[in-house]
Structure formats: structure tokens, C-alpha cells
Amino acid sequence: MAEKLVVQLGLEVLLNSVKRRFSIFLGFSAFLTKTSDLGAAIQLIQRTLHQGQ
């Protein structure tokens, strides 16, 4: 019984993290499609990458 609960909880956590990553990705691609100016988008990506380091 306890093992089943742990597995269920683990799956739920995994699903939530996948959902979160996917929604971030979707938001980012939606933002890119809205940004018709590709140069600005590339600059933004580069700036974000530099901040990440």
C-alpha cells in the first residue's frame, strides 16, 4: 500500500515538473512568434544566456 502511494506521488511530481517545463517552452515559442524582429529575439536569447552563466 505504501509503495503504491510513493509511486503515485513520484509520478505526480514528475508530471508537474514536465508540465512546468513544457509551459515555459510554449510561452517562449509563443513569444518568439510574436517577435517578428528576429534580431531582437536573438539579442534577447544571447543576453539571457550570458545572465545564466
Residue pairs with C-beta under 8 A, 6 or more apart in sequence:
32 41
35 41
35 44
